[in-house]
Amino acid sequence: MEPPRVLIIGAGSRGNAYARAIKNASDARIVAVAEPLESQRRQFGKTYIWTDAKGPKEGQSFTDWKEYIHWEQERHARGARGEKVPDGVDAVFVCTLDETHVDILTALAPLKLHVLCEKPLATTLDDCLKIYRSLLEESGDDDEDGPSTIFSIGHVLRYSPHNMLLRKLLLEEHAIGNIVSVEHTEPVGWWHFAHSYVRGNWRQESTSAPSLLTKSCHDIDLLLWLLCSPPPGHPEARPHLPSSVMSTGSLVYFKPSSKPALAGTATNCLSCEAESQCMYSARKIYQQPLQRGNTGWPVKIVVPEIEDCLKQGGLPKAEEELTKRLAEDYDDQTPGHVIEGRPWFGRCVYEAGNDVCDDQFVTLTWDDDSDVSRTTPKGDHASVSQSNGESGPHPPRNMKRATFHMVAFTEAICERRSRFYGTRGELVADSRSIRVHDFATRATRSYQPEVPDGGHGGGDAGLARQFLRAVDAVKNQGWSVSDAQRVHVGCTLDEIMRSHAMVFAAEEARRTMRIVDWPRWWQAEVEQKLHRHGPVSNGRPMSGSGQQTNASA
């Protein structure tokens, strides 16, 4: 049995993050890379694919995803003619810019490869639906209820040891009884937000998407995973879906009205009188880390070939190239497509043309789930204290409310913090530890889950491991796709679609300043749009519900 063979499309920061996770958390083999930047493609290949000086063999290196698909189609044709051809890949990791996902995923669908796509799925609801349809249509007349290949999304928060324990405490052990309300915050980080969402690729909704989608769609997914889905063994398979969603937020600070008077008309940090006093100075955010020896993120995002510069001319050469990139600027005569088509990392944060929210709240509300069966499963003798009316092994699914806050202005960078209020206790989590206070006993228990190396508290490695376990189960162990998806990935295509749709509903609520009725919105914006394009080929209806399960550790 041969381990899964993997192609990485996009050798940037996320492509390298998943490559490290694949190498450290699985026995899969990275056998090919598709990346337009030659220096990044070469470095990625040397690190993970070809380790000798001879360079890549046929089928190992592609300038972009289109070249790979053409090669793969030719490989199939040659094989059909009886020619000897290189082995293909079993799985693809799509790690490119968000707006490219729809074209890549719909082009990959006919090849029937297993796919893990970095979040978000796409930048518009229509494109998400287009991807959804393409994956189901290519399943043809298969008997399985769903795609004919494994599909996963980069919602890595589900797969960290911290959040897996959090879900177990809340849903399986009922550590705080019925959940009444939740406060969940993503602290983006003051300079991280400036790097990515003011100067970077995700600064404008028109060229990317709202920051709630590009930065926090996996926080919305985390809340739905914790608050919608029944725990393993629950007699009711339906998720407890929200009844409404509302949102408020705006661009509060990174705009011309916040610009210091001393900065005058300057638009670039390197020529600004206020640079030495400005905490958002590009010199401080990029040059000073390089001088301290940091050639990774965020320096490498500004100069992808920074390591080559160091090898060629040491620190002076690297500083020279970094300064050159930071000095790049535009003016009123620069064509709009040039301005919008790239990041400007030396640009003044108050003159960057950005428009995405730097502070936003989302509130999800659930009604009582009066239709849920309260029957205890046969043979299940577990019980919860009768004193609070939560009879049987599973408390009733009651009304509740969750508030999510995405905020740029924090010291912490992406270290989520949450507080869960329940009928029997209170739980506080901070991405590293979990504390549970029991009202009845007045006892407090603390947990320190393992925090593995790698991104998102081990979530990157966890997702890559589970996805590749599913691929291996289908390839080498005779599993059905649906069973491998359910047991190993623990997330269905419908759930991926639902969590993205919730973000788009929240954005509609924010723009229109109203409360969105979730069931009606889903019917109008998802069900009816799919219906207008006709049923999918295997006759499977789209649904806003579906059972979620824990991913295997």
C-alpha positions in Angstrom: 0.0 0.0 0.0 1.4 3.4 -1.0 0.7 6.4 1.2 -1.4 9.2 -0.4 0.4 11.3 -3.0 -0.1 15.0 -2.6 0.0 18.1 -4.8 0.3 21.6 -3.2 -1.1 24.4 -5.3 0.3 27.6 -3.9 3.7 27.6 -2.1 3.2 30.7 0.0 2.8 30.9 3.7 -0.3 28.6 3.9 1.1 26.1 1.4 4.3 25.8 3.5 2.2 25.6 6.7 0.3 22.6 5.4 3.4 21.1 3.9 5.1 21.1 7.3 1.9 19.6 8.8 1.9 16.9 6.2 5.5 16.0 6.9 5.1 16.0 10.7 1.7 14.6 11.2 1.2 12.0 8.4 3.0 9.5 6.2 1.7 11.1 3.0 4.2 12.2 0.4 4.2 15.6 -1.2 5.1 14.8 -4.8 4.3 18.0 -6.8 4.0 21.7 -6.4 2.2 24.4 -8.6 3.4 27.9 -7.9 3.9 30.9 -10.3 6.8 32.5 -8.3 10.0 30.6 -9.4 11.9 31.3 -6.3 9.1 30.0 -4.0 8.5 27.0 -6.3 12.2 26.1 -6.3 12.6 26.5 -2.5 9.4 24.5 -1.8 10.6 21.7 -4.1 14.0 21.5 -2.6 12.5 21.3 0.9 9.7 18.8 0.4 9.9 17.1 -3.0 13.3 16.8 -4.8 16.1 16.8 -2.3 19.1 16.4 -4.7 20.7 18.8 -7.0 19.1 17.3 -10.2 15.9 19.2 -9.7 12.3 18.2 -10.5 11.3 15.2 -12.5 8.3 15.2 -14.9 5.1 15.9 -13.0 6.8 17.4 -9.9 6.9 21.1 -10.7 4.2 23.4 -12.4 4.1 27.1 -13.0 0.5 27.3 -12.0 -2.7 25.1 -11.5 -3.7 25.4 -15.2 -0.4 23.8 -16.3 -1.0 21.0 -13.8 -4.5 20.3 -15.0 -3.3 20.3 -18.7 -0.5 17.9 -17.7 -2.9 15.6 -15.8 -5.3 15.5 -18.7 -2.4 14.6 -21.1 -1.2 12.0 -18.6 -4.6 10.3 -18.7 -4.7 10.4 -22.5 -1.2 8.9 -22.8 -2.1 6.2 -20.3 -5.2 5.3 -22.3 -3.0 4.9 -25.4 -0.9 2.3 -23.5 2.1 4.6 -22.9 4.1 4.4 -19.6 3.3 7.5 -17.6 4.4 8.9 -14.2 2.1 8.2 -11.2 -0.5 10.9 -10.6 -1.6 12.4 -7.3 -4.4 11.3 -4.9 -5.0 14.6 -3.2 -4.6 18.3 -3.7 -4.1 21.1 -1.2 -5.4 24.4 -2.6 -3.5 27.2 -0.9 -3.9 30.2 -3.2 -5.6 33.6 -2.9 -9.2 33.4 -1.9 -10.6 34.8 -5.2 -8.9 32.0 -7.2 -10.6 29.1 -5.4 -13.7 28.9 -7.5 -11.8 28.5 -10.8 -9.4 26.0 -9.3 -11.9 23.9 -7.5 -14.4 23.7 -10.4 -11.5 22.8 -12.8 -10.3 20.1 -10.4 -13.7 18.5 -9.9 -13.8 16.4 -13.1 -10.4 14.9 -12.1 -12.1 13.3 -9.1 -9.2 14.0 -6.7 -9.5 14.5 -3.0 -9.2 18.2 -2.1 -8.4 20.3 0.9 -9.0 24.0 0.3 -7.7 26.8 2.4 -10.5 28.9 3.9 -12.6 30.6 2.8 -14.2 28.4 0.2 -14.8 31.4 -2.1 -15.4 35.1 -1.8 -19.1 35.3 -2.8 -22.1 33.2 -1.9 -22.7 32.5 -5.6 -19.2 31.1 -6.0 -19.6 28.9 -3.0 -22.8 27.5 -4.5 -21.0 27.0 -7.8 -18.3 24.9 -6.1 -20.9 23.0 -4.1 -22.7 22.0 -7.3 -19.5 21.1 -9.2 -18.5 18.7 -6.4 -21.8 17.0 -6.4 -22.3 16.9 -10.1 -19.0 15.1 -10.6 -20.2 12.4 -8.3 -22.5 11.2 -11.1 -24.7 8.2 -10.4 -22.7 7.0 -7.4 -24.8 5.5 -4.6 -23.1 7.6 -2.0 -25.1 10.5 -0.6 -22.6 13.3 -1.3 -19.4 13.9 -3.2 -17.5 11.0 -4.6 -14.2 12.3 -3.2 -13.0 13.6 0.2 -13.4 17.4 0.5 -12.3 19.5 3.4 -11.9 23.2 4.1 -9.3 25.0 6.2 -11.4 25.4 9.3 -8.5 24.5 11.4 -10.0 25.6 14.7 -12.0 22.4 14.9 -8.8 20.3 15.0 -6.7 21.8 17.7 -6.4 19.7 20.9 -7.7 22.7 22.9 -11.0 23.0 20.9 -11.6 19.3 20.7 -11.4 19.2 24.5 -13.6 22.3 24.7 -16.3 20.5 22.6 -16.1 17.4 24.7 -16.5 19.3 27.9 -19.5 21.2 26.6 -21.4 18.6 24.5 -20.4 15.2 25.9 -19.7 15.9 29.6 -22.2 18.8 29.9 -19.7 20.5 32.2 -21.8 23.6 32.5 -25.3 22.2 31.8 -27.3 23.9 29.1 -25.4 26.6 27.3 -27.3 29.9 27.8 -24.9 32.4 26.1 -21.4 32.7 24.7 -18.9 35.5 24.2 -16.2 34.6 21.7 -13.4 37.0 20.5 -10.8 36.9 17.8 -8.1 39.4 18.7 -6.5 39.9 15.3 -3.6 42.0 16.5 -2.9 45.7 15.8 0.0 45.2 13.4 -1.2 41.9 11.9 -4.4 43.7 10.9 -2.4 46.5 9.3 -0.2 44.0 7.5 -3.0 41.9 6.0 -6.2 43.9 6.0 -4.9 47.5 5.5 -1.8 47.1 3.3 -2.3 43.5 2.2 -4.3 41.4 -0.2 -7.5 41.4 2.0 -7.9 45.2 2.3 -10.8 45.8 0.0 -14.2 44.0 -0.3 -14.3 44.6 -4.0 -11.0 42.8 -4.7 -11.3 40.2 -1.9 -14.2 39.9 0.6 -15.4 41.3 3.9 -12.9 40.7 6.8 -15.5 38.6 8.6 -15.1 36.1 5.8 -11.4 36.3 5.0 -10.3 36.4 8.7 -13.1 35.0 10.8 -15.1 32.5 8.8 -13.6 29.7 10.9 -14.6 31.4 14.1 -18.2 31.4 12.9 -17.7 27.7 11.9 -16.3 27.0 15.4 -19.4 28.5 17.1 -21.7 26.5 14.8 -19.7 23.3 15.6 -20.0 23.9 19.3 -23.6 25.1 19.4 -25.5 23.5 16.6 -24.4 19.9 16.3 -25.5 17.1 18.6 -22.7 15.2 20.4 -21.9 11.7 19.5 -24.7 9.3 20.5 -27.4 11.9 20.7 -30.8 10.5 19.7 -31.5 13.6 17.6 -29.4 13.8 14.4 -30.6 17.2 13.3 -28.5 20.2 14.1 -30.0 22.9 16.3 -29.7 25.8 13.9 -29.9 29.5 14.8 -33.2 31.3 14.3 -31.6 34.7 13.5 -28.3 36.6 12.9 -27.4 40.2 13.3 -24.2 42.1 13.0 -22.7 45.6 13.5 -19.3 46.8 12.5 -17.3 49.2 10.4 -13.9 50.6 9.5 -13.2 52.6 12.7 -9.6 53.7 12.5 -7.5 53.0 9.4 -8.8 55.9 7.3 -7.7 59.4 6.3 -9.5 61.1 9.2 -7.2 59.3 11.7 -3.9 60.5 9.9 -1.6 62.5 12.2 -1.2 66.1 11.1 2.6 65.7 11.1 2.3 63.2 8.3 1.0 65.8 6.0 0.5 64.6 2.4 2.9 61.7 2.7 1.6 58.3 1.5 4.6 56.1 2.1 6.3 55.5 5.4 9.8 55.9 4.0 9.1 59.5 3.1 6.9 60.5 6.0 7.9 63.1 8.7 5.8 61.2 11.2 7.4 57.8 10.6 9.6 57.7 13.7 6.6 58.4 15.9 4.2 56.0 14.2 3.7 52.6 15.6 2.5 51.4 12.1 5.8 52.4 10.5 6.8 49.9 7.8 10.4 50.2 9.0 9.3 49.0 12.5 7.0 46.2 11.3 9.3 44.8 8.5 12.9 46.2 8.7 13.5 45.8 12.4 12.4 42.1 12.5 14.7 41.4 9.5 17.6 43.0 11.4 16.8 40.7 14.3 17.1 37.7 12.0 13.4 37.1 11.1 13.2 36.0 7.5 9.7 34.4 7.9 6.3 36.0 8.2 5.7 38.9 7.7 9.1 39.8 6.1 8.9 36.9 3.6 5.4 38.1 2.4 7.0 41.4 1.4 10.1 39.8 -0.2 9.3 36.1 -1.0 13.0 35.6 -2.2 14.4 37.1 1.0 16.4 34.0 1.8 18.0 34.1 -1.6 19.0 37.7 -1.0 20.7 36.7 2.2 22.6 34.0 0.5 23.7 36.2 -2.3 24.8 39.3 -0.3 24.1 38.8 3.3 22.0 41.2 5.4 22.9 44.3 3.4 21.5 42.8 0.2 18.4 41.6 2.0 17.8 45.1 3.6 18.4 46.8 0.3 15.7 44.6 -1.4 13.3 45.0 1.5 13.7 48.8 1.4 13.1 48.8 -2.3 9.9 46.9 -2.0 8.7 49.1 0.9 9.4 52.3 -1.1 7.0 51.2 -3.9 4.0 53.5 -4.0 1.2 54.8 -6.2 -0.4 58.1 -7.0 -3.4 59.6 -8.8 -2.0 58.7 -12.2 -1.5 55.0 -11.4 -4.1 52.8 -13.1 -6.7 51.4 -10.7 -6.1 47.8 -11.7 -2.4 48.2 -10.8 -3.3 49.6 -7.4 -5.9 46.9 -6.7 -3.9 44.1 -8.1 -1.2 43.8 -5.4 -0.4 44.7 -1.8 1.5 47.9 -0.9 3.4 47.2 2.3 5.1 50.6 2.6 1.9 52.5 2.2 0.6 54.8 4.9 -2.1 52.9 6.9 -4.3 56.0 6.7 -4.1 56.3 2.9 -4.3 52.6 1.9 -7.7 52.6 0.2 -8.8 49.9 2.5 -12.5 49.5 3.4 -12.9 46.2 5.4 -14.2 46.3 9.0 -11.5 46.6 11.7 -14.1 46.0 14.5 -17.2 43.9 14.1 -19.8 42.0 16.2 -22.0 39.1 15.2 -24.9 37.8 17.3 -26.5 34.4 16.6 -29.7 33.5 18.4 -31.3 30.1 18.9 -34.9 29.4 19.8 -36.0 26.4 21.9 -35.8 23.2 19.8 -39.2 21.9 20.8 -39.3 19.1 18.3 -36.3 17.3 19.6 -36.9 13.8 21.1 -36.1 13.5 24.8 -35.9 9.7 24.6 -32.9 8.2 26.3 -31.1 5.8 23.8 -31.7 2.1 24.7 -29.0 0.7 26.9 -27.7 4.2 27.8 -27.9 4.5 31.6 -26.0 7.8 32.0 -27.8 10.6 33.7 -27.5 14.2 34.6 -28.7 15.6 37.9 -32.5 15.9 38.0 -32.3 19.0 40.2 -32.0 21.4 37.2 -34.6 19.7 35.0 -32.0 18.4 32.5 -33.1 14.8 32.5 -31.5 12.0 30.6 -27.9 11.8 29.2 -28.5 14.8 26.9 -29.9 18.1 28.1 -32.7 19.6 26.0 -31.5 22.0 23.3 -32.7 25.3 24.6 -32.7 28.9 23.4 -29.3 30.5 23.6 -27.3 33.4 22.2 -23.7 33.7 20.9 -21.8 36.9 20.4 -18.6 37.0 18.2 -16.2 40.0 18.3 -13.5 40.5 15.7 -11.2 43.3 16.7 -8.0 44.6 15.2 -6.8 46.6 18.2 -5.2 44.0 20.5 -1.8 42.9 21.8 -2.6 39.2 21.3 -2.5 37.9 17.7 -5.2 35.4 16.9 -5.2 33.9 20.4 -9.0 33.4 20.7 -10.7 33.8 24.0 -14.2 32.6 24.9 -16.6 32.6 27.8 -19.5 30.1 28.0 -22.4 30.7 30.5 -24.4 27.6 31.4 -27.2 26.7 33.7 -24.8 24.7 36.0 -21.6 26.5 35.5 -19.3 28.8 33.6 -16.4 28.0 31.3 -13.5 30.3 30.3 -11.1 29.4 27.5 -8.1 31.3 26.1 -6.7 29.1 23.3 -4.2 27.5 25.8 -6.2 26.7 28.9 -9.8 26.0 29.9 -11.3 26.7 33.3 -14.7 25.3 34.4 -16.6 26.5 37.5 -19.4 24.3 38.8 -22.2 26.3 40.6 -23.5 23.3 42.6 -20.1 22.2 44.0 -18.5 25.6 43.8 -15.4 23.7 42.6 -13.2 25.0 39.7 -11.3 22.7 37.4 -8.5 23.8 35.1 -7.3 22.1 32.0 -4.1 22.6 30.1 -4.5 20.9 26.7 -1.4 20.0 24.7 -0.4 22.9 22.4 1.6 21.2 19.6 4.0 23.0 17.4 2.6 24.5 14.2 -0.1 26.9 13.4 -3.5 27.5 15.2 -2.6 25.5 18.3 -2.0 22.3 16.4 -5.1 22.9 14.2 -3.1 22.9 11.0 -1.5 19.6 11.7 -4.8 18.2 13.0 -6.7 19.1 9.9 -3.9 17.8 7.5 -3.7 14.5 9.5 -7.4 13.9 9.5 -7.9 14.7 5.8 -5.0 12.4 4.8 -6.3 9.7 7.1 -9.6 9.9 5.2 -7.8 9.8 1.8 -5.8 6.8 3.0 -8.9 5.0 4.2 -10.5 5.4 0.7 -7.3 4.6 -1.2 -5.8 1.7 0.8 -8.5 0.4 3.2 -11.6 0.1 1.1 -13.6 2.7 3.0 -16.5 4.5 1.3 -16.0 8.2 0.9 -19.0 9.1 3.1 -17.7 6.9 6.0 -14.1 8.3 5.7 -15.5 11.9 5.5 -17.7 11.3 8.6 -15.2 9.5 10.8 -11.9 11.2 9.9 -12.8 14.7 8.7 -15.9 15.0 10.8 -17.3 17.7 8.6 -19.6 17.4 5.6 -19.8 19.5 2.5 -23.2 20.7 3.7 -21.7 21.9 6.9 -19.0 23.8 5.0 -21.7 25.5 2.9 -23.7 26.3 6.0 -21.0 28.0 7.9 -20.0 30.1 4.9 -23.6 31.0 4.3 -23.9 32.2 7.9 -21.1 34.7 7.3 -22.8 36.1 4.2 -26.1 36.3 6.1 -24.2 38.2 8.9 -22.8 40.6 6.3 -26.2 41.3 4.9 -27.5 42.0 8.4 -24.6 44.5 8.9 -25.1 46.3 5.6 -28.8 46.6 5.9 -28.9 47.2 9.7 -31.5 44.6 10.3 -32.0 41.2 12.0 -31.8 38.4 9.4 -34.3 35.5 9.8 -31.9 32.6 9.2 -34.4 29.9 8.0 -36.0 32.3 5.5 -32.7 33.7 4.4 -31.3 30.1 3.8 -34.4 29.2 1.8 -34.2 32.4 -0.4 -30.5 32.7 -0.9 -29.4 29.0 -0.9 -32.2 26.6 -1.6 -33.9 28.7 -4.3 -30.7 29.6 -6.1 -29.7 26.0 -6.4 -33.2 25.1 -7.5 -33.1 27.7 -10.3 -30.0 25.9 -11.7 -31.8 22.6 -11.6 -31.2 19.6 -9.4 -27.7 18.2 -9.0 -27.0 15.1 -11.0 -27.3 12.5 -8.2 -30.6 14.0 -7.1 -29.3 15.0 -3.6 -31.2 18.0 -2.2 -29.2 20.8 -0.6 -30.0 21.2 3.1 -29.1 23.6 5.9 -28.8 20.7 8.3 -26.7 17.7 8.7 -25.0 15.8 11.5 -21.6 16.8 12.6 -19.2 14.5 14.4 -15.9 14.7 16.2 -12.8 14.2 14.1 -10.7 11.3 15.3 -7.7 12.4 17.2 
